[in-house]
Amino acid sequence: MGIDLDDRYIFDITDDTGMFQHAVSGIPDPSEGYTTDDNARALIAAEMLYIRSPEKKYADLMRKYMGFMLYAQKDRWFRNFMGYDRRFLEKRGSEDCFGRCICALGFTMAQNGLPQSVYDCAGKLLRHTYSSCSSLSYLKGKAYAAIGLALWGCADAHPAADMLGGSLVDAYTQHDSESWHWFKDKVTYCSAVLPLALFMLHEKTGKKEYLKVGLESLCFLLKWTMADGYFKPVGCSGWFEKGGKPAEYDGQPVEPCGMMLACLKACALTGKSEYRDFAKKAFMWYHGQNIAGINMIDSETGGCRDGILKSGVNKNEGAESIVCYIISSIAAENASLFD
């Protein structure tokens, strides 16, 4: 299977301000406004598209998403929810939002061949905000920020990145047991970002502890999400509590993307082809190898459906879904997963 990437929907769900948060079926919904974390992830997708094919239309997307992040930054942090009237609905966004912004900016600085103005803006935002990493208390926010700092590679940020990595390892050590190899007593959303962050930090620092904990936690996730021969993410409808079983439904497109990226990095670090095979299975979730046996890509719009409910597929096609699909598709192409 080759990767035939349809980029139409990312333009449909983006206006002059940025990327809309939600859609009704394949129609973007302005009444739900925008979020900074969606625009941060969209920046990564736009840069990957531009690197793949340096066209003006992708450069224009990058500038919109970067401009959104500029507007969202306040007091060395990022606001998140914005109404259609371009007014932010809060004074301070979540830690996850902050972490995703640092991740996107670090990703930007690590790429080759982008417009200089994009580097200049990303560098300015990073230098202005990265010190706020010291105030993070939630694991996912720490993980996203750690990835961004590791990618950035600025010497001044090394202590902050190592502090975040040490905090992740400490959480794992506190909760790890014979049958439970995880950072908390519950597995929730975007879980693969935790081992991925440790892989990125190991690659940057060479610390073996990061690789050890990253592999143990990733293998724990794989045990529970690949048991049926295809990728079945932990569902939002109940999550996965220690001593219980993973929820089967309301698995969302962000999950195969995160799992695929973690597996590809594990393969690169260990040379073990089994992780590459798992990455393929994660990607194929979008194309029908899922609990519903349904292709999640809408051939009419090019969008990606928002998830799989017990009652069937969620037909809405929001920002997170299309961004994760584009990132996954280009990552699969770059890794020659289907050659």
C-alpha positions as CSV (number, residue, x, y, z in Angstrom):
1,M,0.0,0.0,0.0
2,G,1.4,3.4,-1.0
3,I,0.5,6.7,0.7
4,D,-1.8,8.7,-1.5
5,L,-2.2,11.9,0.7
6,D,-5.2,14.0,0.2
7,D,-4.6,17.5,1.6
8,R,-7.9,19.2,0.7
9,Y,-9.5,19.2,4.1
10,I,-6.7,21.0,6.0
11,F,-7.5,24.0,3.8
12,D,-11.3,23.6,4.2
13,I,-11.0,23.7,8.0
14,T,-8.6,26.7,8.1
15,D,-9.7,30.3,7.6
16,D,-7.7,33.6,7.8
17,T,-7.4,33.2,11.6
18,G,-6.3,29.6,11.9
19,M,-7.7,26.1,12.1
20,F,-11.3,25.6,13.4
21,Q,-11.6,23.2,16.3
22,H,-14.7,21.2,15.3
23,A,-16.9,20.3,12.4
24,V,-20.4,18.9,11.8
25,S,-19.7,15.9,9.6
26,G,-17.4,17.3,6.9
27,I,-18.5,21.0,7.4
28,P,-16.2,23.1,9.6
29,D,-18.2,24.7,12.5
30,P,-17.2,28.4,13.2
31,S,-19.5,28.5,16.2
32,E,-17.0,26.2,18.1
33,G,-14.1,28.6,17.4
34,Y,-10.4,27.7,17.6
35,T,-7.9,26.2,20.0
36,T,-4.2,27.0,20.2
37,D,-3.2,23.3,20.7
38,D,-5.0,22.4,17.4
39,N,-3.1,25.2,15.6
40,A,0.2,24.1,17.2
41,R,-0.3,20.6,15.9
42,A,-1.4,22.0,12.6
43,L,1.8,23.9,12.4
44,I,3.7,20.5,12.5
45,A,1.5,19.1,9.8
46,A,1.9,22.2,7.6
47,E,5.7,22.0,8.0
48,M,5.7,18.3,7.1
49,L,3.7,19.1,4.0
50,Y,6.0,21.9,3.0
51,I,9.2,19.8,3.5
52,R,7.5,17.1,1.4
53,S,6.6,19.7,-1.3
54,P,7.8,23.3,-0.8
55,E,4.7,25.0,-2.2
56,K,3.4,28.5,-1.3
57,K,0.1,27.1,-0.1
58,Y,1.8,25.2,2.6
59,A,4.0,28.1,3.5
60,D,0.8,30.2,3.9
61,L,-0.6,27.6,6.3
62,M,2.6,27.7,8.4
63,R,2.4,31.5,8.7
64,K,-1.3,31.4,9.8
65,Y,-0.7,28.8,12.5
66,M,2.5,30.5,13.7
67,G,0.6,33.8,13.8
68,F,-2.1,32.2,15.9
69,M,0.5,31.0,18.4
70,L,2.0,34.5,18.5
71,Y,-1.4,35.9,19.4
72,A,-2.0,33.1,22.0
73,Q,1.2,33.8,23.9
74,K,0.7,35.8,27.1
75,D,2.9,36.1,30.2
76,R,5.2,33.3,29.0
77,W,2.3,30.9,28.6
78,F,-0.3,30.2,26.0
79,R,-4.1,30.8,26.0
80,N,-6.0,28.1,24.3
81,F,-9.8,28.5,23.5
82,M,-10.7,31.3,21.2
83,G,-14.2,32.3,19.9
84,Y,-15.0,33.0,16.3
85,D,-14.7,36.7,17.2
86,R,-11.0,36.2,17.8
87,R,-11.3,36.8,21.5
88,F,-9.7,34.3,23.8
89,L,-12.2,32.7,26.3
90,E,-9.6,32.3,29.1
91,K,-6.6,34.0,30.6
92,R,-4.5,30.9,30.7
93,G,-4.6,27.6,28.7
94,S,-4.0,24.1,30.0
95,E,-0.6,22.5,30.6
96,D,-1.3,20.1,27.7
97,C,-1.8,23.1,25.5
98,F,1.4,24.7,26.7
99,G,3.3,21.5,26.2
100,R,2.0,21.0,22.7
101,C,3.0,24.6,21.8
102,I,6.6,23.9,23.0
103,C,6.6,20.6,21.1
104,A,5.5,22.3,17.8
105,L,8.0,25.1,18.2
106,G,10.8,22.7,19.0
107,F,9.8,20.6,15.9
108,T,10.0,23.7,13.8
109,M,13.5,24.6,14.9
110,A,14.7,21.0,14.2
111,Q,13.6,21.1,10.5
112,N,15.7,22.0,7.5
113,G,14.5,24.1,4.6
114,L,11.7,26.1,6.1
115,P,11.3,29.9,5.5
116,Q,13.6,31.9,7.7
117,S,10.7,33.9,9.1
118,V,9.2,30.7,10.5
119,Y,12.5,29.9,12.3
120,D,12.8,33.4,13.7
121,C,9.3,33.4,15.1
122,A,9.6,29.9,16.6
123,G,12.9,30.8,18.2
124,K,11.6,34.0,19.7
125,L,8.5,32.2,21.2
126,L,10.6,29.4,22.6
127,R,13.1,31.7,24.2
128,H,10.3,33.7,25.7
129,T,8.3,30.7,27.1
130,Y,10.5,27.7,27.8
131,S,11.3,28.8,31.4
132,S,7.7,28.2,32.2
133,C,8.4,24.4,31.8
134,S,9.5,24.5,35.4
135,S,5.9,25.1,36.6
136,L,4.4,22.0,34.8
137,S,2.8,19.5,37.1
138,Y,0.9,17.2,34.7
139,L,2.6,14.3,32.9
140,K,1.3,14.9,29.4
141,G,2.2,18.5,29.4
142,K,5.7,17.6,30.6
143,A,6.1,15.0,27.9
144,Y,5.1,17.3,25.1
145,A,7.4,20.0,26.4
146,A,10.2,17.6,26.8
147,I,9.9,16.5,23.1
148,G,10.0,20.2,22.1
149,L,13.0,21.0,24.1
150,A,14.9,17.9,23.0
151,L,14.1,18.8,19.3
152,W,15.1,22.4,19.8
153,G,18.5,21.4,21.1
154,C,19.3,24.8,22.7
155,A,22.0,24.4,25.4
156,D,20.2,26.7,27.7
157,A,17.2,24.4,27.7
158,H,19.1,21.2,28.5
159,P,18.5,21.5,32.3
160,A,14.8,22.0,31.8
161,A,14.5,19.0,29.4
162,D,16.4,16.8,31.8
163,M,14.2,17.9,34.7
164,L,11.1,17.0,32.8
165,G,12.6,13.6,31.8
166,G,13.6,12.9,35.4
167,S,10.0,13.7,36.5
168,L,8.6,11.2,34.1
169,V,10.9,8.5,35.3
170,D,10.1,9.3,38.9
171,A,6.3,8.9,38.1
172,Y,7.0,5.6,36.4
173,T,9.1,4.3,39.3
174,Q,6.3,5.2,41.8
175,H,3.6,3.3,39.9
176,D,5.5,0.4,38.2
177,S,4.7,-3.1,39.5
178,E,4.8,-6.7,38.3
179,S,1.7,-6.4,36.2
180,W,1.4,-2.6,35.7
181,H,4.2,-0.8,33.8
182,W,2.9,2.7,33.6
183,F,3.3,6.3,35.0
184,K,-0.1,6.5,36.8
185,D,-2.8,4.1,37.9
186,K,-4.9,5.0,34.9
187,V,-4.1,5.0,31.1
188,T,-6.0,7.9,29.4
189,Y,-5.6,9.9,26.2
190,C,-2.5,10.4,24.1
191,S,-0.6,7.9,26.2
192,A,2.1,7.1,23.7
193,V,3.5,10.6,24.1
194,L,5.1,9.5,27.4
195,P,7.4,6.8,26.0
196,L,8.0,8.9,23.0
197,A,9.3,11.8,25.2
198,L,11.7,9.4,26.9
199,F,12.9,8.1,23.6
200,M,13.6,11.7,22.4
201,L,15.4,12.5,25.6
202,H,17.5,9.3,25.4
203,E,18.4,10.2,21.8
204,K,19.5,13.7,23.0
205,T,21.3,12.8,26.2
206,G,22.3,9.1,25.9
207,K,20.8,8.3,29.3
208,K,20.0,4.6,29.3
209,E,17.3,5.0,32.0
210,Y,15.2,7.0,29.6
211,L,15.4,4.3,27.0
212,K,14.7,1.5,29.5
213,V,11.5,3.2,30.9
214,G,10.4,4.2,27.4
215,L,10.6,0.7,26.1
216,E,9.0,-0.9,29.2
217,S,6.0,1.5,29.1
218,L,5.6,1.3,25.3
219,C,5.6,-2.6,25.5
220,F,2.9,-2.4,28.2
221,L,0.8,-0.2,25.9
222,L,1.3,-2.5,23.0
223,K,0.3,-5.6,25.0
224,W,-3.1,-4.1,25.6
225,T,-3.7,-2.2,22.4
226,M,-2.4,-4.8,19.8
227,A,-3.8,-8.0,21.5
228,D,-6.4,-8.6,18.8
229,G,-4.0,-8.3,15.9
230,Y,-4.9,-4.8,15.1
231,F,-4.6,-1.5,16.9
232,K,-7.4,-0.9,19.4
233,P,-6.6,2.3,21.3
234,V,-7.7,2.8,24.9
235,G,-11.1,4.4,24.5
236,C,-12.3,7.7,26.1
237,S,-15.4,5.9,27.3
238,G,-13.9,4.6,30.5
239,W,-10.1,4.6,29.9
240,F,-8.0,1.9,31.5
241,E,-7.8,1.6,35.3
242,K,-5.2,-0.5,37.0
243,G,-6.8,-3.9,37.7
244,G,-9.4,-3.4,35.0
245,K,-9.6,-3.7,31.2
246,P,-9.2,-1.0,28.6
247,A,-12.3,0.7,27.3
248,E,-13.0,-0.4,23.8
249,Y,-14.9,2.6,22.4
250,D,-14.5,6.2,21.6
251,G,-11.0,5.6,20.4
252,Q,-9.8,8.7,18.5
253,P,-7.4,9.5,15.6
254,V,-4.8,11.1,17.9
255,E,-4.1,7.6,19.4
256,P,-2.8,5.8,16.3
257,C,-0.7,8.8,15.4
258,G,1.0,8.9,18.8
259,M,1.5,5.1,18.8
260,M,2.9,5.1,15.4
261,L,5.5,7.8,16.2
262,A,6.5,6.1,19.4
263,C,7.0,2.8,17.6
264,L,9.0,4.3,14.8
265,K,11.3,5.9,17.3
266,A,11.6,2.7,19.2
267,C,12.5,0.9,16.0
268,A,15.1,3.5,15.2
269,L,16.7,3.3,18.6
270,T,16.7,-0.5,19.0
271,G,16.8,-1.8,15.4
272,K,14.0,-4.2,16.2
273,S,11.6,-4.7,13.3
274,E,8.7,-5.6,15.5
275,Y,8.2,-2.0,16.4
276,R,8.0,-1.2,12.7
277,D,5.3,-3.8,12.3
278,F,3.4,-2.2,15.2
279,A,3.7,1.2,13.6
280,K,2.1,-0.2,10.4
281,K,-0.8,-1.6,12.4
282,A,-1.3,1.7,14.1
283,F,-1.4,3.6,10.8
284,M,-3.9,1.1,9.3
285,W,-6.4,2.0,12.0
286,Y,-7.2,4.9,9.8
287,H,-7.8,2.6,6.8
288,G,-10.2,0.1,8.3
289,Q,-8.1,-2.1,10.5
290,N,-10.0,-1.1,13.6
291,I,-12.7,-2.4,15.9
292,A,-15.4,-1.3,13.5
293,G,-13.7,-2.4,10.3
294,I,-14.4,1.0,8.8
295,N,-12.2,3.4,6.8
296,M,-11.9,6.6,8.9
297,I,-11.0,8.7,5.8
298,D,-13.9,10.5,4.1
299,S,-13.3,10.2,0.4
300,E,-15.7,13.1,-0.3
301,T,-13.9,15.7,1.8
302,G,-10.5,14.2,2.5
303,G,-11.2,14.6,6.2
304,C,-10.8,12.1,9.0
305,R,-13.7,11.0,11.2
306,D,-13.4,11.8,14.8
307,G,-13.6,8.3,16.4
308,I,-15.3,5.0,16.9
309,L,-18.3,4.9,19.2
310,K,-20.1,1.8,20.4
311,S,-23.0,3.0,18.2
312,G,-20.8,3.4,15.2
313,V,-18.4,5.9,13.7
314,N,-18.4,9.5,14.8
315,K,-18.9,11.2,11.4
316,N,-17.7,14.6,12.5
317,E,-14.3,15.6,11.1
318,G,-12.5,18.0,13.5
319,A,-9.1,19.6,13.5
320,E,-7.3,17.0,15.6
321,S,-8.4,14.2,13.4
322,I,-7.1,15.6,10.1
323,V,-3.9,16.9,11.6
324,C,-3.1,13.5,13.1
325,Y,-3.8,11.7,9.9
326,I,-1.6,14.0,7.8
327,I,1.3,13.7,10.3
328,S,0.8,9.9,10.4
329,S,0.7,9.7,6.6
330,I,3.9,11.7,6.0
331,A,5.7,9.8,8.8
332,A,4.7,6.5,7.2
333,E,5.9,7.8,3.8
334,N,9.2,9.0,5.3
335,A,9.8,5.7,7.0
336,S,8.9,3.8,3.8
337,L,6.5,1.7,5.8
338,F,4.6,0.4,2.8
339,D,7.3,0.2,0.2
